Amino acid sequence: MLRLLDVPRAAAMPLANSMNIPLDQPLTQVRRSLRNLPEQQWIEALGINGVVYKKIWHLLEGVEINN
């Protein structure tokens, strides 16, 4: 499901597993959850590369990065 929202392939499954997203949840809600997902959860799912994957996803989605 996260691949449909442009989450990089290597990050999609570990992140989805950590988010426990119901399969019937609409993509708009999943996208909102991703936008609000704290950096720490990306790190917990993907290790230190979670920071990079989050930035990549934000760039792909056109989300403004506040750093």
Rosetta constraint file for C-alpha pairs under 8 A:
AtomPair CA 1 CA 5 HARMONIC 7.19 0.50
AtomPair CA 1 CA 12 HARMONIC 7.97 0.50
AtomPair CA 1 CA 16 HARMONIC 7.95 0.50
AtomPair CA 1 CA 23 HARMONIC 7.96 0.50
AtomPair CA 1 CA 27 HARMONIC 7.91 0.50
AtomPair CA 2 CA 6 HARMONIC 6.66 0.50
AtomPair CA 2 CA 7 HARMONIC 5.54 0.50
AtomPair CA 2 CA 12 HARMONIC 5.46 0.50
AtomPair CA 2 CA 13 HARMONIC 7.75 0.50
AtomPair CA 2 CA 16 HARMONIC 6.83 0.50
AtomPair CA 3 CA 7 HARMONIC 5.11 0.50
AtomPair CA 3 CA 8 HARMONIC 6.69 0.50
AtomPair CA 3 CA 9 HARMONIC 6.45 0.50
AtomPair CA 3 CA 12 HARMONIC 6.05 0.50
AtomPair CA 5 CA 27 HARMONIC 7.78 0.50
AtomPair CA 5 CA 31 HARMONIC 6.84 0.50
AtomPair CA 5 CA 61 HARMONIC 7.91 0.50
AtomPair CA 6 CA 57 HARMONIC 6.63 0.50
AtomPair CA 6 CA 60 HARMONIC 6.67 0.50
AtomPair CA 6 CA 61 HARMONIC 7.18 0.50
AtomPair CA 7 CA 11 HARMONIC 6.58 0.50
AtomPair CA 7 CA 12 HARMONIC 5.63 0.50
AtomPair CA 7 CA 53 HARMONIC 7.89 0.50
AtomPair CA 7 CA 57 HARMONIC 5.58 0.50
AtomPair CA 8 CA 12 HARMONIC 6.04 0.50
AtomPair CA 8 CA 53 HARMONIC 7.13 0.50
AtomPair CA 8 CA 56 HARMONIC 7.83 0.50
AtomPair CA 8 CA 57 HARMONIC 7.04 0.50
AtomPair CA 9 CA 13 HARMONIC 7.66 0.50
AtomPair CA 10 CA 14 HARMONIC 7.93 0.50
AtomPair CA 11 CA 15 HARMONIC 5.92 0.50
AtomPair CA 11 CA 46 HARMONIC 6.78 0.50
AtomPair CA 11 CA 50 HARMONIC 7.96 0.50
AtomPair CA 11 CA 53 HARMONIC 6.94 0.50
AtomPair CA 12 CA 16 HARMONIC 5.95 0.50
AtomPair CA 13 CA 17 HARMONIC 6.07 0.50
AtomPair CA 14 CA 18 HARMONIC 6.32 0.50
AtomPair CA 14 CA 45 HARMONIC 5.61 0.50
AtomPair CA 14 CA 46 HARMONIC 6.63 0.50
AtomPair CA 15 CA 19 HARMONIC 6.16 0.50
AtomPair CA 15 CA 42 HARMONIC 6.80 0.50
AtomPair CA 15 CA 45 HARMONIC 5.38 0.50
AtomPair CA 15 CA 46 HARMONIC 7.10 0.50
AtomPair CA 16 CA 20 HARMONIC 6.22 0.50
AtomPair CA 16 CA 21 HARMONIC 6.48 0.50
AtomPair CA 17 CA 21 HARMONIC 7.64 0.50
AtomPair CA 17 CA 45 HARMONIC 7.98 0.50
AtomPair CA 18 CA 41 HARMONIC 7.76 0.50
AtomPair CA 18 CA 45 HARMONIC 5.93 0.50
AtomPair CA 21 CA 25 HARMONIC 7.10 0.50
AtomPair CA 21 CA 30 HARMONIC 7.53 0.50
AtomPair CA 25 CA 29 HARMONIC 6.70 0.50
AtomPair CA 25 CA 30 HARMONIC 6.84 0.50
AtomPair CA 26 CA 30 HARMONIC 6.51 0.50
AtomPair CA 27 CA 31 HARMONIC 5.99 0.50
AtomPair CA 28 CA 32 HARMONIC 6.24 0.50
AtomPair CA 29 CA 33 HARMONIC 6.14 0.50
AtomPair CA 30 CA 34 HARMONIC 6.20 0.50
AtomPair CA 31 CA 35 HARMONIC 6.22 0.50
AtomPair CA 32 CA 36 HARMONIC 6.30 0.50
AtomPair CA 33 CA 37 HARMONIC 5.90 0.50
AtomPair CA 35 CA 63 HARMONIC 7.99 0.50
AtomPair CA 37 CA 41 HARMONIC 6.69 0.50
AtomPair CA 37 CA 42 HARMONIC 7.52 0.50
AtomPair CA 38 CA 42 HARMONIC 6.98 0.50
AtomPair CA 39 CA 43 HARMONIC 6.34 0.50
AtomPair CA 39 CA 50 HARMONIC 7.38 0.50
AtomPair CA 39 CA 51 HARMONIC 6.50 0.50
AtomPair CA 39 CA 54 HARMONIC 7.27 0.50
AtomPair CA 40 CA 44 HARMONIC 6.10 0.50
AtomPair CA 41 CA 45 HARMONIC 6.17 0.50
AtomPair CA 42 CA 46 HARMONIC 5.95 0.50
AtomPair CA 42 CA 47 HARMONIC 7.55 0.50
AtomPair CA 42 CA 50 HARMONIC 4.61 0.50
AtomPair CA 42 CA 51 HARMONIC 6.68 0.50
AtomPair CA 42 CA 53 HARMONIC 7.81 0.50
AtomPair CA 42 CA 54 HARMONIC 6.81 0.50
AtomPair CA 43 CA 47 HARMONIC 4.60 0.50
AtomPair CA 43 CA 48 HARMONIC 5.40 0.50
AtomPair CA 43 CA 49 HARMONIC 6.77 0.50
AtomPair CA 43 CA 50 HARMONIC 4.33 0.50
AtomPair CA 43 CA 51 HARMONIC 6.34 0.50
AtomPair CA 44 CA 50 HARMONIC 7.57 0.50
AtomPair CA 45 CA 50 HARMONIC 7.07 0.50
AtomPair CA 46 CA 50 HARMONIC 4.80 0.50
AtomPair CA 48 CA 52 HARMONIC 7.89 0.50
AtomPair CA 49 CA 53 HARMONIC 6.22 0.50
AtomPair CA 50 CA 54 HARMONIC 5.99 0.50
AtomPair CA 51 CA 55 HARMONIC 6.42 0.50
AtomPair CA 52 CA 56 HARMONIC 6.18 0.50
AtomPair CA 53 CA 57 HARMONIC 6.06 0.50
AtomPair CA 54 CA 58 HARMONIC 6.16 0.50
AtomPair CA 55 CA 59 HARMONIC 6.22 0.50
AtomPair CA 55 CA 65 HARMONIC 7.37 0.50
AtomPair CA 56 CA 60 HARMONIC 6.21 0.50
AtomPair CA 57 CA 61 HARMONIC 6.05 0.50
AtomPair CA 58 CA 62 HARMONIC 5.87 0.50
AtomPair CA 58 CA 63 HARMONIC 4.78 0.50
AtomPair CA 58 CA 64 HARMONIC 6.90 0.50
AtomPair CA 58 CA 65 HARMONIC 6.85 0.50
AtomPair CA 59 CA 63 HARMONIC 6.17 0.50
AtomPair CA 59 CA 64 HARMONIC 7.64 0.50
AtomPair CA 59 CA 65 HARMONIC 7.96 0.50
